[in-house]
Every structure is written in structure tokens, then in C-alpha cells.
Amino acid sequence: MLKPVISIAGLDVSPWFISMHAEQTVDLWKDPDKVDITLANTRLRFSGRFQPKDVITASIINIRETCDTKIAKQYPVFTGEVQLADADDKLCKIQASCRLGGMSSNLNDSYIAQPGTSTKKIVNDLLDKFGWTGGREIHIAVETLPRKEFCVKPEVDFLGAFEMLAEITGSWYFQDEFGTFWFRDPQAIDDAISLDGNLLNGSERTSLIGYCNVVQVIGGSVYSSWEDGSEIPSQWPTIRAIVAAPAEELEAAGIIMAPPVFIPEANYTQCKEIATNLLEFYRNKRDNCKPKVLGIVPRLGSIVYYTPRNGYLGAATCDSDEKVTEGTKFGKVTGCVVKRIVDFSKDGLICDLEVATRISVTSGYVPIGKGVKAEDMGEGITKLSEDKLKQLLEGLADGTVELDDSTVTVNAAPED
């Protein structure tokens, strides 16, 4: 069972909730966060009730019951401010945006930071200059400003200033579901979420695109020619070209096949050329996975992983027989949520995600020894002390370390 928890200007409007559409991203420069909420305006209770700048919070509770247990999990979705409230005799429609929307205003005077200045100080200075009163989380791998000074002219807006600093430090900036401003290293991840069991079937066009490592193109001649050049319209010989990524990529991710491409009049050379080009496209666009999940809302910036198509490869031949390639299975796609679109109504809860697969699970700034929460990633995740890490690196260099698919074994003398 799904329950909305919606508050606008301190008023609980959940009993009159009809639908919600929320779009959020870590790339605020291109696409600021926004949400549209529709309420039932019974007896005109919301007419004239809300105005711009009213604070709005939205979350969803998913209650799962069995014969013996009842588990409720709350997913925070949005915190922001009302931009427009439009009510008629039936509905009240609310349009809201995150609090960073006001950062489209200019600085009005210059801001200059000299080389060696703490990047955390620069972020705080810009937030203070803007008048930010919400929470702040600043975690940057580049601790001080590099060689050049950081100069923002008065005509540049605050989003532009943060974008400039993000390019220098390789960081992200966004507002999370609780209204907290984040400026952080993209690799600073502290959790891992499995989408398996919530991934919608039939979504391979978006969940596989960008993460395929085997491509097949099927062609052939519409008509088969006799030796004398005459043709009979009853034959259609099949030509197939299959191109795969390098072996190390297949071993790392498993075989992830792209949907087959059919080009009826292509010969083998053309099929192979097209397959090669498609594979190169998939490999270059590997950070554009777009899985769709049901009943959950992963947080922005969280690590997620899933098995495309639930491991089913589909037909392995062109005929009508349904066959699955023996000994072949999908590897897990792992990445960081950089965008999500949440649709919630009486029809259910669906969340469209964009997952950046080039983001590492381990953190770029968490000190060694404090660890990173990655228990849900399955086997092969181990927290190492500084001594163990040094021992591992030395072992890789002198050959005293053995590697297999899931573990790292250090063959060294025990410590005193």
C-alpha cells in the first residue's frame, strides 16, 4: 500500500492528494528540480489558500504486509517552495521548485579567491552571499584551489558560480530531498541499493542502452539469385554479424546483449560495420542507463545496481523457437543515480532513473578505515585498514597476491 505525505505551508494535504510528478537531478545548471502536485479542491478548501514561497514537503510511504509482518518504508521525494497555485471548483494544482531556483540571480559584485584557498570556504562564502539558510553538506576531494585564482564577475549568477567551481574540482552540487545543499565529490557514496525485484520488465530499451557489450546485426538479401541471374521471391538467406567488447569487459560485467538490429538487404560486411559502430556507441555512452522501477524511490547520488531484463536474454535464433543461450547470463549494472522522475497517483508509484555507471562505489574523500556502506553490493566488498591496503598494493607489485572473481587473497607472513 502506498500513502502520500504532503505538507504545504504547514498544512497536511495528504487526504486530498490525487497525483504528483517530480523531476530532480544533480545537474541543476541544466535542469532545476521541480514538482507538480494535484489536489482535490473539495468545497473550495484550497482556493486562495497557498501562495508563492510557501514551503512544501513531499514523501511516500510504502507499506508491505504479509501474514506475519508489516514493513513500512518512507521515501522522501521533495522539499522546496511553491511557485504557482491554481485552484478551480474541482482541482488545486501546485507547481513548486527547489530552493536553489533563486540562484539564477546575479552576484551583483565580484568574488575572488586566491590559489590555495579552501574550496570548502569558497562554497560557504557563495552560500552566505546568496543567503542560504538550509543545511549544507560539503565534501570535496580537491581540498584547496589549484594554481589559478577563482574569479566570479558580478553579472554571473550563483548557479554559474557553482558550475565554475564544480568544473575545477570535479564535483556535483544539488539540493537533496530534505532541502540540504550538497557540493561533493561524485565518488562520495555511502550506500548501495538493489533494484532487482522492483525493475520493470520490458525496459531493456532504456536499461540496456548504454551498457551493452555484445551487438548483433541481422541482414540478408530479400531475394536469392540463381546462377543465371533470375530471382525467385521465396528465399531469404539470413546473414548475421556479432561484435563483442574486449574479453576483460565481458569478464567484468558479464555478457549484456543489445536488442538485435534487422537490416533486410545488408550483406555481411555492412552488418559487421553497423554492429561495430553500434558497439562503439554503447561503450561510449555507458553512463546513460535509464532503468525504470516500481514502488521505490532511490535517493539522488545513491549507488544502485540491477540485473537487466532479470537475466533473461530472449530468443537466441531468428526462428520462432524461444531459446536462451546456454552458459550466458547478465552481469549487474552498477552506478550512481544522477536524475530521477517520480510519478505517483492512484495507478501506482513509478520512478524513472538515470544511472551514471562510471562512478566508483568507493569514496574519493572518506578516510581509509572509516569504511563505506556497501554491504548490499554482495560478495567481494571488504573494508581495508591502511596497513592491509599497503600490503595489498605491495603484493600486487611482487606477485604475492592472488585474485579470483570475488575475493582478494594476500599470501604474506602473518603480522606480529
N, C-alpha and C positions, 0 to 999 in steps of 0.2 A: 504494500500500500504506500502511496506517495502523498505527502502532505506539504503544502506550501507554508512558509513562514515569512510573511511580508509585512514590513513596517514602513509607514510613510509619515514623516513629521511626528513621530512618536505614537501614531495610531496603528493598531493591529488591523490590517485589512484582509487578513487571510481568509475569513469566511466568505468573502465576496470575490475571491480570485477566480479568473477564467483562464488566462494564458500568460506566458512570459517568453520573450525572446531576448537572449543576452549574447553579445559578442565581445570577447575580450582577447587581448593579445599582448605579448611582451614588446611589440614594435609600435609603441604609441605614436612615433613620428609619422607613420603612415595611416594608422587606423586606431583612433582613440576608442576606449571602451564605451559601450552604450547598452542600454536595456530598454525594452518596451514591455509594459505590463498593462493588461486589460482587466478591469474590474466590473462587476455587475452594479450598476447605479440604481439599486432598488430604492424607491421613494425619494429619489434625488439626493441621497445621503451624502454623495461626494461632490455635488455641484458647488463650485466656489470654495471647496474645502482645501485644496492644495495650491501652492504657488511655487515659482522658481526658487531654487536654493534650499528647499525643504530636503532634509536628509532621508534617504531611502536605503533600506537594507533588505536583502532577499536571500533566502536559503531554502533547501528542500530536504525533508526528512523521508528516508526510505525505510519502511518498517517491513521486515521479513519474518513471518511466523511459520512455525512447524507445529507438530503435535505437542512437542515438549518445550520449545524455546520461542522467544520473541526477541529479535535483534533490531534495534533502531540505529541508523547512522544518519547524521546530519551533514549535508554538503553545503557549505557556504558558497554563494553564487556571486553576489554583487553588493558593493557599498558605494554610494555616490549621492548625487544631488539631482532633484527634479529640474528639468529644463522646460517642459511643457506639460500642462494638464488640460485635457479637453473632455468635457462631460456633456452628454445629451440625456434624453429621457430614458435611455436603456443602458448605455455603457459609459465608463470613465476610462480614458486612455492616457497612460502616463509615459512620457519619454524622459529618460534620465541619462546622465553621463557620469563618468568617474570624476573625482575632484581635480584631476590633472587637466581637465578641459580648459581651465582658466590659464594654463601655462602657455597658451597661444598668444598671450600678451607680451609686449616687448619689455626688456630690462630697463629702458629709459636712461641708463648711464652705463659706462663701460665697467667690465670686470676683468682684472688682470691678475694672474697667478704666476709667480716666477718658477723656473725649473727647481725641482727638489721639494716643492710644496706637496703636502699630504693630499692625495686625491680624495680621501675621506673629508678633509677640511673643505675642499672645493665644493663637494656635493652639499655639505651642510650650509656653506655660505650661500649657494644658489637657492636652496630651500628656504633659508631665513629671508633672503632677499624677496622671494616670492610670497612669503607669509604662510608657509606650510605649517599647519597645526596638528596634523595626524602623525601616526607612528612612522618611524624610519628604520630601515634595515640596510646597512651599507657594508658590503663585503667584496673587496676588490683585490685581485691578485697583484695588480700594479699599485704598489703602496704609495709611491711618490711620482710626481710629474716628471716625465722624461726630459730630454735636453732642451726642447723649445718651451717658451712661455705659453701659457694658456690665456688667450685674449678673446673676450666676447664684446662685440660692439653694441652700442645702445639700441640699434634697430633690429637686433636679433631677439627672437622670443625665447622664453625659458625652455621650451621643448627643443629648440635649435641648439641652445647651450648644452643641454644634457646629451643631445645627439653628438655634438662635437666631442664631449668628454668620453662618451661611450666608444666612439671610434678610436680614440687614443688608447684607452685602457682595455678595449675588447670586452666591454661589459654590456649588460642589459639594464634597462630601467622600466619599471611598470608599477602600477598600483594593484595590490592583490585583492582578494575577496573581502578582506576585513577593512579596507581603506588604508592599508600601510604602504608607504612608498618604498620600493626596493631598487637599489642600484648595486648590482652584484656581478661577479664573475659567472658566466654561463655554466661553468662546471661545478658551481657550488650547490650540489643537490644533496638533500638529506633524507629522501625516502624513495621507495620503489613500489609501484602498483601494477598488479597483473590485470590486464583487460580480458584475459581468457574467461569465457563464461558470460561475458557482457558484450562481446564483439558481435555485431550483427552479421549474419550470413549474407552472402551475395555482395559483399562490399569490396571484392578483390580489385575492382577497377580503381578504387581510391586507396585501399590499404596496401595493395601490392605495388601500385605505380610508384616508381622511385626507389623500390627496394627489390627489384627482380635481378637475378643473376643468370638466368637461362632464358633465352628468347628463341622461339621457333616461328618461321615464316613458311607458309604452305602455298605453293603455286602450281603451275601446270599449264598445259595447252588445252583450250576449250575443245578443239577437235584434233584427233590423231591422224596424221598423214600416212597414206600408203606410199610405196616406193615410186609410183608414177605421179605423185603429187596430188592425187584426188583425196578428198576428205570425207569421212563419214561422221555424222553428228551423234554418235552413240558412245564414243570413247572419251575418257577424260583422265589421262595418266596423272598421278599425283607426284609432285616434287616437293621435297621438304629440306629446309636448311635449318640446323640448330646451332646456335652460337652460345657459348658459356663463358662466364668470367674466369679469371685465373684460379687455379686449384686452391690457393691459400684462402681466397674469398669464399669459395664453396665450402671449404672445411670450417671456416669461422662462422658462417651464417646458416649453413645447410643449403639445399637446393630450393630456390624460390623461383618458380616458373612464372613467366609473364603469360597473360592470356594470348592464345595463338592468333596470328595475323594471316588472313587469307587474301591472296592476290592471284586470281584465277589464271591470268595469262603470263605470269612471271616464270622465267627459266631459273635454273639452279643458281647461276651467277647473280642474277638480280635478287633472288631470295636471300642469298648469303650476304649480299651487300646491305640489303634493308635490315636484316637481322643484326648485322654488326653495328649499323648506325643506331638501331633501337637500343641495343645493349649499352652502347656508349652513353646514350641519353639517360637510361635508367641509372647507370653508375654515377653520372654527373649530377643527377637530380635526386640522389639518395636521401637527402634531408627533407623531402617533401611528402612523406607518408601522411595520409589523411584517413585514419580509421574512424568508424562510427560506432558508438557504444550506447547501450541501453541501460537505464536505471542507475547510473553513477555519473559523478562529475569530478574528474581528476583536477587537482589544483594546477594553476599556471606555474610553470617552472618545475613541476614534479617529473620524476623519471617513471615512464610506463613501459611495459613490454607485452607482446602478444604474439600468438601464432596465426599467421594469415590463413584465412579460409578454414580455420580449425584443423589444419593439417591435411585437408583433402585436396588432391591435385587435379581431380576431374578426369575426363577421358584422355587416355594416352594415345589413341589412334583416331584416324579420321572417320572410321566407320561408325555404325550405330551401337557397337558394343561398348558398354561402360567398363573401362579397365583403368586400374590405378598402377602407376609404375612401381614395380616391386623394388624394395630397398631404398626408396626415395621418400624423404619427408622434409617438412618445412623446418627451417631454423626460426628462432624467435627474433622478432624485430624489436629493438630496444632504442629508446630515445627520450627526449625531453619535450614536454608539452609547451609549445610556444604560442598556440592560439586555440581557442575553443568557442564553439557556438552552441548555446544551450536552448533547446525548445521544450517547454513544459506546459502541458494542458491536460484536459480530461483524456486525451488519447495516449498519454504516457510521457516519459522523460527520455529524450534523445540528445546525445551530445556529440557533435562533430569536432574532431580534434585535428590539429596539425602537429606532427611529431618530428622534431629535429633529431635525426639518427646519428649525427656526427658529434653529439655532445657526450663526453665521458661520464660514467657513473661516479667515478671518484672525484673528490673536490680539488679545486685548484688553490684553496686557501685554508681549508680545515687542517690544523696541525696534526702531524702523524702521531698516533697513539690515542687521540680522542675518537677516531673512527667515524664512519659514515653509515647511517642506517640503510643497509642494503640486504637485509636478511631475506626479503621476499624475492630476491633475484635468483634464488635456488642455489645449487651446488657451485663451489668454486669461488665463493666470496669469503675472503679471510682478512681480518684486521692485523696488520703487522706493526710491531714496535720498531723503533729506529734501528736497534741492533739487528733484528731479523731482516729488515729491509736492506741494510748494508750487507748482511750475509748473503741474501738472495742475489744482489747485484754482483758481488764478487764471484758467487757460484756460477752465474751466467757467463762470466768472463773466462773462468778457468775450467768450465765443463763439469763441475761437481753438482749441477742442478739437473734434475730430470723433470720433463714436462709431459703431461698427458692431457686428455680432453677436459678434465675437470679439476685437477689438483696440481699443486707445485710441491715437489719433494726436495728438500735440501739434504744432500748427503755430506754432512760435515760432522766433525767431532762434537760431542755434547759440550755445552757450556759448563764452566766450573761453578 
